[in-house]
Amino acid sequence: MPPPLPSTPNVFVCTKPLQILVAMILSSEFSPAQLFIVESFSDSLEISKSTELRKYFTLTKHFLTRADAIKAARHANPRSIFIDSDIGLKTQLALAHLKLRAPTCSIFVYEEGIGTYRTDLIKSKLKKAIYRATGTACRFGESVLTDKIFVFSKEAYLESNPHLQRKVRTIENPLSNFIRRHQTDLLNLFSPGFSFPEKENDDAYIYLSDWKLSPPSHPPINCDIFIKPHPHISKDEIEMRTKNSPDMHWVPGSIPAEIIIELLSKIYNHVIINHNNSSAVHYMKNLANMIEIKK
């Protein structure tokens, strides 16, 4: 009798730390799972080498670009591929090549933040017309090549995308619950050895940057001040800013903000969060001692 064929993998392509968290949650349902990490955020290479990922994925690889990762997935002949977005002609072509190489592969989009629920990413009417005529997605999950989209809030997604009802599936394990159960492993994954400085005040104030790093010039008094850079901001810029802000505690950009908020909520009476439409605040909104300030 010939030896059994190896199980075909389910491949997750990740371009930022939050997606790794969501891939870890989904990996229990889609096993065996492989993780393809793209070099588009701080410490991506180091994270891809972490032994913590072996608990969830049979193989982890690191790629310079998202296109390289999707191309490699094509050659792995996967059972399914999970991508952060199916929007745009470039992605549509990459997925079409994937289907030619691996015609039985299912294409799934999975939640990559609150941007997954946006409907305004393609603004040009001409571009929308071209996309829809070619089956290309203008919204997450809309590509004719996409089989399913996995989100935490099916209701919120369908509110603006009722035409995609047959495609949408709910991620049953909330992100906040997963973080609470696995926070030690997650810290070891995203920033081994990280710890908060000694507490000086009863309340914490944390600034969550977007792609532009603009720490507050006058943060509140009587708070311990933390700065959480966006994961795509370079280490060189963070190092320069750190020298100019010695009284502020800088958190590694590679750690998802959701984890930082959860940990701070256990240390301080109140956690004041200054942000600009951060996904982290959306996912951790059930914390009783969180105070939100939107820029």
C-alpha positions as CSV (number, residue, x, y, z in Angstrom):
1,M,0.0,0.0,0.0
2,P,1.5,3.4,-0.9
3,P,2.1,5.9,1.9
4,P,-0.7,8.3,2.7
5,L,-0.4,11.7,0.9
6,P,0.6,14.5,3.3
7,S,-2.2,16.8,4.5
8,T,-2.5,19.8,2.3
9,P,-2.1,23.0,4.4
10,N,-4.3,25.9,5.2
11,V,-2.1,29.0,4.6
12,F,-2.5,32.3,6.5
13,V,-0.8,35.4,4.9
14,C,-0.2,38.1,7.6
15,T,1.0,41.6,7.0
16,K,0.6,43.0,10.6
17,P,0.6,41.7,14.2
18,L,-3.2,41.8,14.6
19,Q,-3.6,39.4,11.7
20,I,-1.3,36.9,13.5
21,L,-3.7,36.9,16.5
22,V,-6.7,36.3,14.3
23,A,-4.8,33.5,12.4
24,M,-3.9,31.9,15.7
25,I,-7.6,31.8,16.6
26,L,-8.7,30.3,13.3
27,S,-5.8,27.8,13.2
28,S,-7.6,25.4,15.6
29,E,-10.5,25.1,13.0
30,F,-8.3,25.0,10.0
31,S,-5.5,22.4,10.7
32,P,-2.9,21.8,9.5
33,A,-2.1,25.5,9.3
34,Q,0.9,27.4,8.0
35,L,1.7,31.0,8.6
36,F,3.3,33.3,6.0
37,I,4.5,36.5,7.6
38,V,5.3,39.5,5.4
39,E,8.0,42.0,6.3
40,S,5.8,45.0,6.6
41,F,5.9,45.7,10.3
42,S,8.4,46.0,13.2
43,D,10.3,42.8,14.2
44,S,8.4,40.7,11.6
45,L,11.4,38.4,11.0
46,E,12.1,37.8,14.7
47,I,8.4,37.0,15.3
48,S,8.4,34.5,12.4
49,K,11.2,32.6,14.2
50,S,9.4,32.4,17.5
51,T,8.8,28.9,19.0
52,E,5.5,30.1,20.3
53,L,4.0,29.8,16.8
54,R,4.7,26.1,16.8
55,K,1.7,25.6,19.1
56,Y,-0.6,26.8,16.2
57,F,1.2,26.3,12.9
58,T,3.1,23.4,11.4
59,L,5.3,25.8,9.4
60,T,6.1,29.5,9.6
61,K,7.8,31.4,6.7
62,H,8.9,35.0,6.3
63,F,8.6,37.0,3.0
64,L,9.7,40.4,1.8
65,T,6.3,41.2,0.1
66,R,2.7,40.1,0.2
67,A,3.0,39.1,-3.5
68,D,5.9,36.8,-2.6
69,A,3.8,35.2,0.1
70,I,0.8,34.6,-2.1
71,K,3.1,33.2,-4.9
72,A,4.7,30.7,-2.4
73,A,1.2,29.7,-1.2
74,R,0.4,28.9,-4.8
75,H,3.2,26.4,-5.0
76,A,2.2,24.8,-1.7
77,N,-1.0,23.6,-3.3
78,P,-3.0,24.6,-0.2
79,R,-6.4,23.4,0.8
80,S,-7.2,27.1,1.5
81,I,-5.5,30.4,1.7
82,F,-6.5,33.2,4.2
83,I,-5.7,36.8,3.1
84,D,-6.3,40.1,4.7
85,S,-7.9,41.7,1.7
86,D,-9.1,40.8,-1.8
87,I,-9.6,44.4,-2.9
88,G,-8.0,45.6,-6.1
89,L,-6.9,44.4,-9.5
90,K,-3.4,43.4,-8.4
91,T,-4.8,41.1,-5.8
92,Q,-7.4,39.8,-8.2
93,L,-4.7,38.8,-10.7
94,A,-2.7,37.1,-7.9
95,L,-5.7,35.1,-6.8
96,A,-6.5,34.2,-10.4
97,H,-3.0,32.8,-10.8
98,L,-3.4,30.9,-7.5
99,K,-6.6,29.3,-8.7
100,L,-4.9,28.3,-12.0
101,R,-2.1,26.6,-10.1
102,A,-4.3,25.2,-7.3
103,P,-7.9,25.0,-8.6
104,T,-9.3,23.3,-5.6
105,C,-7.9,25.9,-3.2
106,S,-10.6,27.9,-1.3
107,I,-9.9,31.6,-0.9
108,F,-10.9,33.2,2.4
109,V,-10.6,36.7,3.6
110,Y,-10.3,37.2,7.3
111,E,-10.7,40.2,9.6
112,E,-7.7,42.4,9.7
113,G,-9.1,45.2,11.9
114,I,-12.1,47.5,11.7
115,G,-11.1,48.4,8.1
116,T,-12.6,45.1,7.1
117,Y,-16.1,46.7,7.6
118,R,-15.3,49.8,5.5
119,T,-17.1,50.4,2.2
120,D,-15.4,53.6,1.0
121,L,-12.0,52.3,0.0
122,I,-12.6,52.6,-3.7
123,K,-13.8,56.1,-4.4
124,S,-13.5,56.5,-8.2
125,K,-16.8,55.7,-10.0
126,L,-14.9,54.5,-13.1
127,K,-12.7,52.2,-11.1
128,K,-15.7,50.8,-9.3
129,A,-17.4,50.1,-12.6
130,I,-14.2,48.3,-14.0
131,Y,-13.8,46.3,-10.8
132,R,-17.4,45.1,-10.7
133,A,-17.3,44.2,-14.4
134,T,-14.3,42.0,-13.8
135,G,-15.5,40.5,-10.6
136,T,-12.8,42.4,-8.6
137,A,-13.6,43.4,-5.1
138,C,-14.4,47.0,-4.1
139,R,-15.2,45.8,-0.6
140,F,-13.6,43.1,1.6
141,G,-14.9,39.7,0.6
142,E,-16.5,40.9,-2.7
143,S,-14.1,39.3,-5.2
144,V,-15.8,36.7,-7.4
145,L,-12.8,34.4,-6.5
146,T,-13.4,34.7,-2.7
147,D,-15.3,31.8,-1.2
148,K,-15.8,33.1,2.4
149,I,-15.0,36.1,4.6
150,F,-14.4,35.5,8.4
151,V,-15.3,38.4,10.7
152,F,-16.0,38.8,14.4
153,S,-19.2,40.7,13.9
154,K,-21.4,39.2,11.2
155,E,-24.2,41.6,11.9
156,A,-22.0,44.7,11.5
157,Y,-20.5,43.3,8.3
158,L,-23.9,42.5,6.7
159,E,-25.3,45.9,7.7
160,S,-23.2,47.4,4.9
161,N,-22.7,44.3,2.8
162,P,-26.1,42.5,2.6
163,H,-25.3,41.2,-0.9
164,L,-22.5,39.0,0.6
165,Q,-24.7,37.2,3.1
166,R,-23.8,33.8,1.7
167,K,-20.1,34.4,2.1
168,V,-19.8,35.7,5.6
169,R,-18.9,33.5,8.6
170,T,-18.5,34.5,12.2
171,I,-15.2,34.0,14.1
172,E,-16.7,32.5,17.3
173,N,-13.8,33.1,19.7
174,P,-13.6,36.9,20.6
175,L,-10.2,38.5,20.3
176,S,-10.4,39.9,23.8
177,N,-11.1,36.4,25.3
178,F,-8.2,34.9,23.4
179,I,-5.8,37.6,24.6
180,R,-6.8,37.1,28.2
181,R,-6.3,33.3,28.1
182,H,-2.9,33.5,26.3
183,Q,-1.3,36.8,27.3
184,T,1.9,35.3,28.6
185,D,2.5,33.3,25.4
186,L,1.6,36.3,23.3
187,L,4.1,38.6,25.0
188,N,6.8,36.0,24.5
189,L,5.8,35.9,20.8
190,F,5.7,39.6,20.0
191,S,8.3,41.0,22.4
192,P,10.2,38.5,24.6
193,G,11.3,40.0,27.9
194,F,9.0,43.0,27.7
195,S,7.6,44.4,31.0
196,F,6.1,47.6,32.2
197,P,8.1,50.0,34.4
198,E,7.2,50.4,38.0
199,K,3.8,52.0,38.6
200,E,4.0,55.6,39.8
201,N,0.3,56.7,39.5
202,D,-3.1,55.1,39.8
203,D,-4.1,55.8,36.2
204,A,-2.5,55.2,32.9
205,Y,-2.6,57.3,29.8
206,I,-1.7,55.6,26.5
207,Y,-1.4,57.2,23.0
208,L,-2.0,54.7,20.1
209,S,-0.5,56.2,17.0
210,D,-1.7,55.6,13.5
211,W,0.7,55.7,10.5
212,K,1.9,59.2,11.6
213,L,3.6,59.3,15.0
214,S,2.4,62.4,16.9
215,P,2.7,62.0,20.6
216,P,0.6,64.4,22.7
217,S,2.6,67.6,23.7
218,H,0.5,68.1,26.9
219,P,-0.6,64.7,28.3
220,P,-2.7,64.7,31.5
221,I,-0.9,65.0,34.8
222,N,-1.1,62.3,37.5
223,C,-0.9,59.5,35.0
224,D,1.8,57.1,33.8
225,I,2.3,58.0,30.2
226,F,2.7,55.3,27.5
227,I,3.3,55.6,23.8
228,K,2.3,52.7,21.5
229,P,3.7,53.3,17.9
230,H,1.9,51.8,14.9
231,P,3.7,48.5,13.9
232,H,4.6,49.9,10.5
233,I,6.6,52.9,12.0
234,S,10.3,52.3,11.7
235,K,12.6,51.7,14.7
236,D,14.8,54.6,13.6
237,E,12.0,57.1,13.9
238,I,10.9,55.6,17.3
239,E,14.5,55.8,18.6
240,M,14.7,59.5,17.6
241,R,11.3,60.3,19.3
242,T,12.3,58.4,22.4
243,K,15.3,60.6,23.0
244,N,13.0,63.7,22.7
245,S,10.4,62.2,25.1
246,P,12.3,60.8,28.1
247,D,9.4,61.1,30.5
248,M,7.1,58.8,28.4
249,H,7.2,55.0,28.4
250,W,7.5,53.7,24.9
251,V,5.9,50.3,24.1
252,P,7.4,48.1,21.3
253,G,5.5,48.7,18.1
254,S,5.4,44.9,17.4
255,I,3.1,44.2,20.3
256,P,-0.6,44.4,19.3
257,A,-2.2,47.3,21.2
258,E,-5.0,45.0,22.3
259,I,-2.5,43.1,24.5
260,I,-1.1,46.3,26.0
261,I,-4.5,47.6,26.9
262,E,-5.5,44.3,28.5
263,L,-2.3,44.3,30.6
264,L,-2.6,48.0,31.6
265,S,-6.2,47.4,32.7
266,K,-5.0,44.9,35.3
267,I,-2.4,47.3,36.7
268,Y,-4.2,50.7,36.8
269,N,-7.5,51.9,38.1
270,H,-8.3,53.6,34.8
271,V,-6.7,53.4,31.3
272,I,-7.1,56.5,29.3
273,I,-6.7,55.8,25.6
274,N,-5.9,58.5,23.0
275,H,-6.4,57.2,19.5
276,N,-7.5,57.9,15.9
277,N,-10.0,55.1,15.0
278,S,-7.8,52.3,16.4
279,S,-9.1,48.8,16.0
280,A,-7.7,47.9,19.4
281,V,-10.2,50.1,21.2
282,H,-13.0,48.5,19.3
283,Y,-11.9,45.0,20.3
284,M,-11.3,45.8,24.0
285,K,-14.3,48.0,24.5
286,N,-15.8,45.7,27.1
287,L,-13.1,46.7,29.7
288,A,-14.9,48.5,32.5
289,N,-11.9,50.8,33.4
290,M,-11.2,52.0,29.9
291,I,-11.7,55.7,29.1
292,E,-11.6,56.6,25.4
293,I,-10.3,59.8,23.9
294,K,-10.6,60.1,20.1
295,K,-8.3,62.5,18.3
